[in-house]
């Protein structure tokens, strides 16, 4: 059994992988100021509820885009399971079947997305990750990360309006019935949610045009299901793709080290 951890700007996602499937996926806020003990208590409780013993965990892999939280999570996992976690970063990238663009700049989650897409499809592919940031990571059929586009995520855009305007409320991410908002909530949903539909379609068109149309699109991330009308633009919607990529990175590292 494996524990795979994806530390994002908003949440830390823990996945329990065994028997070629994700048995459990747990989510908790990613707070750098929170002590390791708090994360350990939550993870112990999740495993207890799943009837999984600590000794059953054989591998742990961590990907993080929050540098201040990485040592905390690494220490917690190492102490809890007695196994040194594999940490995704430039130090392990040479072990992967990917040519990585600017390895010291690119987010670990984007590398994980690229590896998962390349492993699944072996063809030109753009992964659209609907998270705190909206990211587009394009990988070629021969395993080269061709480039990345980044925009604010859906929640980030709505929270920015809420935080920087005196009269606009924070609203739920829902597709409105009309682009003609009849109240403030509908107006924000029309502008942001419907607007993001256009943003995603436009960027996909640009990326696919640069690759002469030879590029499929995959959606992932916690908000990937919030705009159902976009699903026709994707060959697949795989919410756990980033976790799968992190797991594959751990697999490549473990295989190489054990040779």
C-alpha positions as CSV (number, residue, x, y, z in Angstrom):
1,X,0.0,0.0,0.0
2,X,1.1,3.5,-0.7
3,X,0.3,7.0,0.7
4,X,0.5,9.7,-2.0
5,X,0.4,13.3,-0.9
6,X,-0.3,16.3,-3.2
7,X,0.2,19.6,-1.3
8,X,-1.5,22.4,-3.2
9,X,-1.9,26.1,-2.4
10,X,-5.4,25.4,-0.9
11,X,-5.6,21.8,0.1
12,X,-3.3,18.8,0.9
13,X,-4.7,15.7,-0.7
14,X,-3.8,12.3,0.6
15,X,-4.4,9.2,-1.5
16,X,-4.3,5.5,-0.4
17,X,-3.3,3.4,-3.4
18,X,-3.4,-0.4,-3.4
19,X,-4.4,-3.2,-5.8
20,X,-4.0,-1.0,-8.8
21,X,-6.7,1.5,-7.6
22,X,-7.3,4.5,-5.4
23,X,-9.0,3.1,-2.4
24,X,-9.4,6.3,-0.5
25,X,-8.7,10.0,-1.2
26,X,-8.8,12.5,1.7
27,X,-8.5,16.3,1.6
28,X,-7.5,18.8,4.3
29,X,-6.6,22.5,4.2
30,X,-2.9,23.1,3.5
31,X,-1.7,25.3,6.3
32,X,2.1,25.9,6.7
33,X,1.7,27.2,10.2
34,X,-0.1,24.0,11.4
35,X,2.2,21.6,13.3
36,X,3.0,18.1,12.0
37,X,1.1,16.6,14.9
38,X,-2.2,17.9,13.5
39,X,-1.7,16.3,10.1
40,X,-0.5,13.1,11.8
41,X,-3.7,12.9,13.9
42,X,-5.9,13.3,10.8
43,X,-4.0,10.7,8.8
44,X,-4.1,8.3,11.7
45,X,-7.9,8.8,12.0
46,X,-8.4,8.3,8.3
47,X,-6.4,5.1,8.3
48,X,-8.2,3.8,11.4
49,X,-11.6,4.5,9.8
50,X,-10.4,2.6,6.7
51,X,-9.2,-0.3,8.9
52,X,-5.6,0.1,7.6
53,X,-2.6,-0.5,9.9
54,X,0.4,1.7,9.8
55,X,2.6,-1.3,9.0
56,X,0.7,-1.9,5.8
57,X,2.1,1.3,4.2
58,X,5.2,0.5,2.2
59,X,5.8,3.7,0.2
60,X,5.1,7.4,0.7
61,X,5.5,10.1,-2.0
62,X,5.0,13.8,-1.5
63,X,4.6,16.6,-4.1
64,X,4.3,20.1,-2.9
65,X,4.0,23.6,-4.2
66,X,4.1,25.1,-0.7
67,X,7.8,25.0,0.3
68,X,7.1,25.9,3.9
69,X,4.8,22.9,4.4
70,X,7.1,20.3,2.7
71,X,9.5,19.7,5.6
72,X,6.5,19.4,8.0
73,X,4.8,16.7,5.8
74,X,8.1,14.9,5.1
75,X,8.9,14.7,8.9
76,X,5.3,13.6,9.7
77,X,5.3,10.8,7.2
78,X,8.8,9.6,8.0
79,X,8.0,9.5,11.7
80,X,4.6,7.9,11.3
81,X,5.6,5.1,8.9
82,X,9.3,4.7,9.6
83,X,9.9,5.2,5.8
84,X,11.7,8.2,4.3
85,X,9.2,9.7,1.8
86,X,10.1,10.3,-1.8
87,X,9.8,14.0,-2.4
88,X,9.0,15.2,-6.0
89,X,11.5,17.8,-7.2
90,X,14.4,18.5,-9.5
91,X,16.5,15.9,-7.7
92,X,14.4,13.0,-9.0
93,X,13.4,14.4,-12.4
94,X,16.5,12.8,-14.2
95,X,15.0,9.4,-13.3
96,X,11.8,10.1,-15.2
97,X,11.0,9.4,-18.9
98,X,10.3,13.1,-19.4
99,X,12.3,16.0,-20.8
100,X,11.3,18.7,-18.3
101,X,11.2,22.4,-19.2
102,X,13.0,24.5,-16.6
103,X,13.1,21.8,-13.8
104,X,13.8,24.3,-11.1
105,X,10.9,26.6,-12.0
106,X,8.1,24.2,-13.0
107,X,5.6,23.1,-10.3
108,X,5.9,19.5,-9.1
109,X,2.2,19.1,-9.7
110,X,2.6,20.0,-13.3
111,X,5.4,17.5,-13.8
112,X,3.1,14.9,-12.2
113,X,0.3,15.8,-14.6
114,X,2.6,15.6,-17.6
115,X,4.0,12.2,-16.5
116,X,0.5,10.8,-15.9
117,X,-0.8,12.0,-19.3
118,X,2.3,10.8,-21.2
119,X,2.1,7.4,-19.5
120,X,-1.6,7.0,-20.3
121,X,-1.7,8.3,-23.9
122,X,1.9,8.5,-25.4
123,X,0.7,11.3,-27.7
124,X,0.6,15.1,-27.6
125,X,-1.6,16.0,-24.7
126,X,-2.6,19.1,-22.7
127,X,-3.6,18.7,-19.1
128,X,-6.0,21.3,-17.8
129,X,-5.8,21.4,-14.0
130,X,-8.7,23.2,-12.3
131,X,-7.2,24.1,-8.9
132,X,-6.2,27.3,-7.1
133,X,-4.5,28.1,-10.3
134,X,-5.9,27.1,-13.7
135,X,-3.0,25.4,-15.5
136,X,-2.4,24.0,-19.0
137,X,0.5,21.7,-19.2
138,X,1.3,20.4,-22.7
139,X,3.5,17.2,-23.1
140,X,4.5,15.7,-26.5
141,X,4.0,12.1,-27.6
142,X,7.7,11.5,-27.1
143,X,7.7,12.7,-23.5
144,X,8.8,16.4,-23.7
145,X,7.0,19.1,-21.7
146,X,6.4,21.7,-24.4
147,X,5.1,24.5,-22.2
148,X,2.7,25.7,-19.6
149,X,0.0,28.4,-19.4
150,X,-1.3,29.6,-16.0
151,X,-4.4,31.7,-15.1
152,X,-6.1,32.3,-11.7
153,X,-8.4,29.5,-10.7
154,X,-12.2,29.8,-10.5
155,X,-12.2,30.1,-6.7
156,X,-9.2,32.5,-6.8
157,X,-11.1,34.8,-9.3
158,X,-14.3,34.8,-7.2
159,X,-12.4,35.4,-3.9
160,X,-10.4,38.2,-5.6
161,X,-13.7,40.0,-6.4
162,X,-15.0,39.4,-2.9
163,X,-11.7,40.6,-1.2
164,X,-11.2,43.7,-3.3
165,X,-14.7,45.1,-3.8
166,X,-16.8,46.5,-1.0
167,X,-20.2,45.4,-2.2
168,X,-19.6,42.1,-4.0
169,X,-20.2,38.8,-2.0
170,X,-18.4,35.5,-2.3
171,X,-20.6,33.2,-4.3
172,X,-20.7,29.5,-5.0
173,X,-19.1,28.1,-8.2
174,X,-22.2,27.2,-10.2
175,X,-23.1,27.6,-13.8
176,X,-25.9,30.2,-14.1
177,X,-29.0,29.6,-16.2
178,X,-28.3,32.8,-18.2
179,X,-25.4,35.1,-19.0
180,X,-27.8,37.9,-18.1
181,X,-27.5,37.9,-14.3
182,X,-30.6,39.1,-12.5
183,X,-28.9,39.6,-9.2
184,X,-25.3,40.0,-7.9
185,X,-24.7,36.3,-7.4
186,X,-25.9,35.4,-10.9
187,X,-23.9,38.3,-12.3
188,X,-20.6,37.1,-10.8
189,X,-21.4,33.5,-11.8
190,X,-22.1,34.7,-15.4
191,X,-18.9,36.7,-15.5
192,X,-16.6,34.2,-13.9
193,X,-18.0,30.7,-14.5
194,X,-19.2,31.3,-18.1
195,X,-16.2,33.5,-18.7
196,X,-13.9,30.7,-17.7
197,X,-15.6,28.4,-20.1
198,X,-14.5,30.8,-22.9
199,X,-11.0,31.1,-21.4
200,X,-10.5,27.3,-21.4
201,X,-11.9,26.8,-24.9
202,X,-9.8,29.7,-26.3
203,X,-6.5,28.5,-24.7
204,X,-7.1,24.9,-25.9
205,X,-7.7,26.2,-29.4
206,X,-4.5,28.2,-29.3
207,X,-2.5,25.2,-28.0
208,X,-4.0,22.7,-30.4
209,X,-3.5,25.1,-33.4
210,X,0.2,25.4,-32.5
211,X,0.4,21.6,-32.6
212,X,-1.5,21.4,-35.9
213,X,-4.5,19.9,-34.2
214,X,-2.6,16.9,-33.0
215,X,-3.3,17.3,-29.3
216,X,-5.9,15.8,-27.0
217,X,-7.0,17.5,-23.8
218,X,-7.4,16.0,-20.3
219,X,-9.1,17.7,-17.3
220,X,-8.1,17.2,-13.7
221,X,-8.3,19.0,-10.4
222,X,-10.9,19.5,-7.7
223,X,-13.0,21.9,-9.8
224,X,-12.8,20.0,-13.0
225,X,-16.4,19.0,-12.8
226,X,-17.8,22.4,-12.1
227,X,-18.4,23.4,-15.8
228,X,-20.1,20.4,-17.3
229,X,-20.4,22.1,-20.7
230,X,-16.6,22.0,-21.0
231,X,-16.5,18.2,-20.8
232,X,-17.0,17.8,-24.6
233,X,-13.7,19.6,-25.0
234,X,-11.8,16.9,-23.2
235,X,-11.0,13.3,-24.1
236,X,-11.2,12.5,-20.4
237,X,-11.9,14.1,-17.0
238,X,-9.7,12.4,-14.4
239,X,-9.9,14.1,-11.0
240,X,-7.1,11.9,-9.6
241,X,-4.6,12.4,-12.4
242,X,-2.2,14.5,-10.3
243,X,-2.1,11.9,-7.6
244,X,-1.5,9.2,-10.3
245,X,1.4,11.2,-11.7
246,X,2.9,11.6,-8.2
247,X,2.6,7.8,-7.7
248,X,4.2,7.1,-11.0
249,X,7.2,9.4,-10.1
250,X,7.6,7.4,-6.9
251,X,7.5,4.2,-8.9
252,X,10.2,5.4,-11.3
253,X,12.4,6.5,-8.4
254,X,11.9,3.2,-6.5
255,X,12.6,1.1,-9.6
256,X,15.7,3.0,-10.5
257,X,17.2,2.9,-6.9
258,X,16.5,-0.8,-6.5
259,X,18.4,-1.8,-9.7
